[in-house]
Amino acid sequence: MSTGRVGEVDDYQPGKELDRRDVTLDDGLVQRYLRTVDEDGAWRADASDAGRELVPAAALAPELFSLEERSVPPSWGTNVLTASLHWQSHQQMHVGDVVSLVITVTDRRVRKGREYLTTEMTVRDTAGADLCVGDVTVVTPVEDAEGASE
């Protein structure tokens, strides 16, 4: 697919795996999330069914952007905005859990002069059960042959 830059092509296509790694859910991850959303997190211990502090799925959002490879084609540079971010939780996650992350490209399209790229992160426990799925769509302007935005 075109990268939005004339003459450039890349392999950021649906199905491409961008990253796969294991992560230990620690309290630092949760504290960064709580500072971001300006909460005290008192609900974490009360809501847990395992007697351990909960880790909200959204606390993993930075993992979508800290890939071993780039989360967007290199030719996009830094001219990228987050258009949407969604989470679907299936099971509780707790501080101390080790989870497996798999991040893949699920969609790529050009619409109204902008190019959209959607990636999905599946989070699984050590037994392989899905804990949550997050997806993020980023957008960048598309340039035409004269270098101006469409």
Rosetta silent file (secondary structure, phi, psi, omega in degrees, C-alpha in Angstrom):
SEQUENCE: MSTGRVGEVDDYQPGKELDRRDVTLDDGLVQRYLRTVDEDGAWRADASDAGRELVPAAALAPELFSLEERSVPPSWGTNVLTASLHWQSHQQMHVGDVVSLVITVTDRRVRKGREYLTTEMTVRDTAGADLCVGDVTVVTPVEDAEGASE
SCORE:     score description
SCORE:     0.000 S_00000001
   1 L     0.000  150.023  175.471    0.000    0.000    0.000 S_00000001
   2 E   -64.253  149.477  179.287    1.066    3.567   -0.577 S_00000001
   3 L   -92.850    2.044 -173.886    2.374    5.329    2.483 S_00000001
   4 L    91.828   -5.277  177.659    0.762    8.612    1.551 S_00000001
   5 L  -116.114  126.581 -173.000    4.070    9.751    0.114 S_00000001
   6 L   -52.692  128.695  174.728    4.385    9.531   -3.655 S_00000001
   7 L    83.853   -2.612 -178.547    6.368    6.515   -4.856 S_00000001
   8 L  -103.642  139.306  177.828    6.765    4.878   -1.421 S_00000001
   9 E  -133.012  146.751  177.417    5.351    1.476   -0.506 S_00000001
  10 L  -138.921  178.632 -176.092    5.578   -0.438    2.772 S_00000001
  11 L  -107.926   22.505  176.724    4.384   -3.719    4.262 S_00000001
  12 L   -78.430   73.305 -176.489    2.082   -2.378    7.013 S_00000001
  13 L  -112.898  156.009  176.402   -0.826   -4.461    5.729 S_00000001
  14 L   -51.435  132.534 -178.120   -3.656   -6.233    7.591 S_00000001
  15 L   101.354  -18.792 -179.697   -2.266   -9.404    9.147 S_00000001
  16 L   -69.244  127.294  175.448    1.280   -8.083    9.650 S_00000001
  17 E   -85.056  122.062 -178.774    2.514   -8.861   13.164 S_00000001
  18 E   -91.608  -29.089 -176.636    4.302   -5.815   14.573 S_00000001
  19 E  -163.917  151.975  175.223    5.318   -7.210   17.948 S_00000001
  20 E  -150.784  121.205 -179.916    5.086  -10.224   20.265 S_00000001
  21 E  -162.152  163.529  175.166    6.443  -10.184   23.805 S_00000001
  22 E   -99.252  144.318 -179.237    5.771  -11.050   27.446 S_00000001
  23 E  -135.217  136.633  172.458    5.172   -8.313   30.012 S_00000001
  24 E   -92.374  124.115  179.782    4.963   -8.483   33.803 S_00000001
  25 L   -78.006  107.588 -177.590    2.116   -6.304   35.058 S_00000001
  26 L  -112.554  169.975 -177.724    3.709   -4.290   37.833 S_00000001
  27 H   -65.019  -29.798  177.981    2.511   -1.514   40.099 S_00000001
  28 H   -60.699  -40.702  177.515    4.575    1.061   38.160 S_00000001
  29 H   -59.239  -45.740 -178.698    2.483    0.383   35.051 S_00000001
  30 H   -68.738  -41.073 -179.259   -0.696    0.961   37.038 S_00000001
  31 H   -63.390  -39.075  176.063    0.619    4.076   38.798 S_00000001
  32 H   -61.256  -42.512  177.935    1.510    5.680   35.428 S_00000001
  33 H   -62.137  -47.437 -177.569   -2.047    4.957   34.242 S_00000001
  34 H   -62.209  -37.954  176.074   -3.601    6.393   37.420 S_00000001
  35 H   -64.995  -38.344 -179.335   -1.556    9.607   37.078 S_00000001
  36 H   -63.629  -42.104 -177.808   -2.673    9.897   33.456 S_00000001
  37 H   -94.846    2.190  176.342   -6.380    9.634   34.326 S_00000001
  38 L    56.868   55.183  177.547   -5.964   11.547   37.619 S_00000001
  39 L  -124.861  159.852  176.232   -7.409    8.854   39.890 S_00000001
  40 L   -92.073  -18.296  175.155   -6.366    7.490   43.267 S_00000001
  41 L    77.024   18.678 -178.945   -7.171    3.878   42.283 S_00000001
  42 L   -58.438  -27.749 -178.673   -8.921    2.959   45.546 S_00000001
  43 H   -67.252  -19.381 -172.627  -11.259    0.688   43.560 S_00000001
  44 H   -60.087  -46.981 -177.944   -8.390   -1.633   42.563 S_00000001
  45 H   -75.848  -37.088 -177.751   -8.233   -3.708   45.759 S_00000001
  46 H   -68.335  -33.622 -173.654  -11.989   -3.657   46.400 S_00000001
  47 H   -86.683  -12.036 -174.419  -12.968   -4.893   42.926 S_00000001
  48 L   -73.746  137.095  176.651  -10.550   -7.808   42.666 S_00000001
  49 L   -93.012   -1.519 -177.214  -11.936  -11.335   42.882 S_00000001
  50 L  -113.942    5.206 -179.580   -8.469  -12.786   43.582 S_00000001
  51 L    74.555    7.955  177.289   -7.472  -10.654   46.564 S_00000001
  52 L  -117.618  157.296 -177.624   -4.767   -8.926   44.471 S_00000001
  53 L   -67.368  138.109 -179.218   -4.804   -5.418   43.035 S_00000001
  54 E   -76.072  152.653  171.124   -6.410   -5.066   39.631 S_00000001
  55 L  -117.617  114.124  178.087   -4.697   -3.816   36.483 S_00000001
  56 L   -68.770  144.253 -179.526   -7.129   -1.986   34.161 S_00000001
  57 H   -54.742  -39.594 -177.218   -6.818   -2.956   30.499 S_00000001
  58 H   -62.924  -18.239  177.338   -6.287    0.699   29.545 S_00000001
  59 H   -65.042  -19.077  179.363   -3.056    0.704   31.597 S_00000001
  60 H   -86.748   -2.112 -178.232   -1.559   -1.308   28.712 S_00000001
  61 H   -51.336  -42.928  179.483   -2.255    1.452   26.148 S_00000001
  62 H   -59.429  -25.048  178.900    1.398    2.640   26.121 S_00000001
  63 H   -63.931  -28.410  177.307    2.404   -0.881   25.011 S_00000001
  64 H   -65.994  -22.542 -176.428    0.627   -0.241   21.696 S_00000001
  65 L  -108.477   -1.794 -179.475    3.090    2.591   21.059 S_00000001
  66 L  -113.652   59.630 -176.564    6.306    1.039   22.429 S_00000001
  67 L   -84.585  154.812  172.356    6.871   -1.567   19.767 S_00000001
  68 L   -64.166  -41.245  170.184   10.149   -3.206   18.813 S_00000001
  69 L   -93.385  176.415  177.660    9.217   -2.151   15.280 S_00000001
  70 L   -76.651  146.719  178.292    7.463    1.151   14.639 S_00000001
  71 L   -77.824  -12.473  174.861    3.726    1.342   15.275 S_00000001
  72 L  -135.617  159.151  177.346    3.347    3.302   12.016 S_00000001
  73 L   -55.679  138.848 -178.223    5.245    3.201    8.716 S_00000001
  74 H   -54.783  -32.658 -177.793    8.566    5.086    9.029 S_00000001
  75 H   -68.363  -14.097  178.325    7.616    7.403    6.164 S_00000001
  76 H   -72.629  -20.206 -178.959    4.762    8.816    8.266 S_00000001
  77 L    61.788 -138.245 -179.466    7.300   10.526   10.495 S_00000001
  78 L  -106.826    7.947 -178.879    5.738   12.231   13.512 S_00000001
  79 L   -84.174   62.892 -174.247    2.726   13.671   11.684 S_00000001
  80 L  -132.584  135.892  175.330    0.357   11.160   13.343 S_00000001
  81 E  -119.081  148.213  173.402   -2.747   11.598   15.487 S_00000001
  82 E   -83.214  121.112 -179.380   -4.617    8.980   17.514 S_00000001
  83 E   -90.555  -35.244  179.105   -8.127    8.753   16.056 S_00000001
  84 E  -159.935  156.121  177.564   -9.530    6.104   18.411 S_00000001
  85 E  -147.494  122.449 -177.860   -8.581    3.679   21.165 S_00000001
  86 E  -130.307  148.546  176.793  -10.883    0.869   22.357 S_00000001
  87 E  -131.272  141.589  172.695  -10.572   -1.935   24.916 S_00000001
  88 E  -128.155  115.847 -178.954  -12.601   -5.088   25.442 S_00000001
  89 E   -95.956  139.247  178.338  -11.870   -6.943   28.691 S_00000001
  90 L  -111.473  -34.972 -179.368  -12.591  -10.657   29.082 S_00000001
  91 L  -144.416  158.383  178.262  -10.969  -11.458   32.444 S_00000001
  92 L   -70.467  147.791  172.723   -9.411   -9.553   35.307 S_00000001
  93 L  -117.782  147.223 -175.452   -5.676   -8.853   35.283 S_00000001
  94 E  -130.255  154.045  174.217   -3.682   -8.400   38.484 S_00000001
  95 L   -56.158  132.215 -179.444   -0.385   -6.886   39.591 S_00000001
  96 L   100.504  -18.639  178.154    2.263   -9.602   39.257 S_00000001
  97 L   -65.714  144.329  170.412    0.621  -11.408   36.329 S_00000001
  98 E  -102.950  126.067 -178.143    2.811  -12.218   33.335 S_00000001
  99 E  -123.798  156.598  177.453    0.926  -11.652   30.088 S_00000001
 100 E  -106.189  130.287  178.414    1.698  -12.199   26.431 S_00000001
 101 E  -109.625  133.997  172.688    1.110   -9.327   23.990 S_00000001
 102 E  -128.869  121.520 -177.463    0.604   -9.802   20.262 S_00000001
 103 E  -116.003  123.509 -178.313    0.206   -6.644   18.165 S_00000001
 104 E  -132.042  155.499  172.664   -0.965   -6.890   14.543 S_00000001
 105 E   -77.978  129.536  179.858   -2.188   -4.559   11.809 S_00000001
 106 E  -113.725  -19.633 -178.967   -5.930   -5.096   11.312 S_00000001
 107 E  -159.169  149.524  174.949   -6.933   -2.337    8.886 S_00000001
 108 E  -153.198  127.933 -177.488   -5.462    0.287    6.601 S_00000001
 109 E  -156.345  160.944  173.954   -7.399    2.697    4.398 S_00000001
 110 E  -113.563  131.130 -179.648   -7.437    6.160    2.859 S_00000001
 111 E  -150.192  129.882  176.511  -10.532    8.280    3.422 S_00000001
 112 L    50.916   45.400  174.958  -11.182   11.991    2.929 S_00000001
 113 L    76.865   13.562  178.811   -7.526   12.872    2.376 S_00000001
 114 E  -132.595  146.448  176.460   -6.235   10.955    5.394 S_00000001
 115 E  -103.981  130.763 -177.684   -4.624    7.550    5.763 S_00000001
 116 E  -112.305  139.022  176.757   -5.781    5.397    8.687 S_00000001
 117 E  -131.530  124.819  178.625   -3.902    2.482   10.255 S_00000001
 118 E  -113.191  129.883  174.721   -5.503    0.260   12.906 S_00000001
 119 E  -119.272  150.794 -179.262   -3.490   -2.095   15.095 S_00000001
 120 E  -122.930  137.604  175.606   -4.841   -4.610   17.589 S_00000001
 121 E  -115.985  118.838  174.840   -3.187   -5.866   20.751 S_00000001
 122 E   -99.059  130.071 -179.156   -4.334   -9.198   22.140 S_00000001
 123 E  -112.383  123.479 -178.306   -3.355   -9.835   25.756 S_00000001
 124 E  -124.593  152.417  174.646   -3.258  -13.469   26.931 S_00000001
 125 L   -81.010  179.951 -175.435   -2.387  -15.167   30.204 S_00000001
 126 L   -66.582  -19.616  177.078    0.318  -17.837   30.463 S_00000001
 127 L   -87.454   -5.580  178.711   -2.260  -20.545   29.649 S_00000001
 128 L    94.720    3.819  179.065   -3.192  -18.749   26.410 S_00000001
 129 L   -77.604  138.052  177.360   -6.613  -17.448   27.511 S_00000001
 130 E   -67.348  129.421  175.784   -7.593  -14.008   26.180 S_00000001
 131 E   -99.764  -43.594  177.490   -7.613  -11.360   28.917 S_00000001
 132 E  -162.803  163.263  176.544   -8.348   -8.299   26.803 S_00000001
 133 E  -133.223  130.282  176.540   -8.092   -6.885   23.305 S_00000001
 134 E  -122.651  145.030  173.524   -7.225   -3.274   22.525 S_00000001
 135 E  -134.283  146.002  178.704   -7.180   -1.500   19.207 S_00000001
 136 E  -130.147  137.550  174.292   -5.858    1.884   18.198 S_00000001
 137 E  -114.559  126.349  176.468   -6.418    3.778   14.970 S_00000001
 138 E  -113.846  156.696 -174.570   -3.905    6.430   13.973 S_00000001
 139 E  -137.974  146.575  174.782   -4.253    8.890   11.105 S_00000001
 140 E  -143.262  149.176  176.813   -1.955   11.001    8.947 S_00000001
 141 E   -64.344  148.708  175.087   -2.660   13.316    5.974 S_00000001
 142 L  -100.629  134.942  178.240   -2.118   11.877    2.497 S_00000001
 143 E  -101.637  141.126  177.270   -0.068   13.968    0.066 S_00000001
 144 L   -88.483 -174.613 -173.699   -0.784   14.048   -3.636 S_00000001
 145 L   -60.759  -25.272  179.940    1.795   14.175   -6.447 S_00000001
 146 L   -87.802   -3.077  178.635    2.307   17.918   -5.954 S_00000001
 147 L    90.269   -0.255  177.590    3.039   17.423   -2.257 S_00000001
 148 L   -95.603  155.540  177.811   -0.147   19.099   -1.040 S_00000001
 149 E   -66.965  146.116  177.894   -2.766   17.354    1.059 S_00000001
 150 L   -68.178    0.000    0.000   -5.715   15.876   -0.821 S_00000001
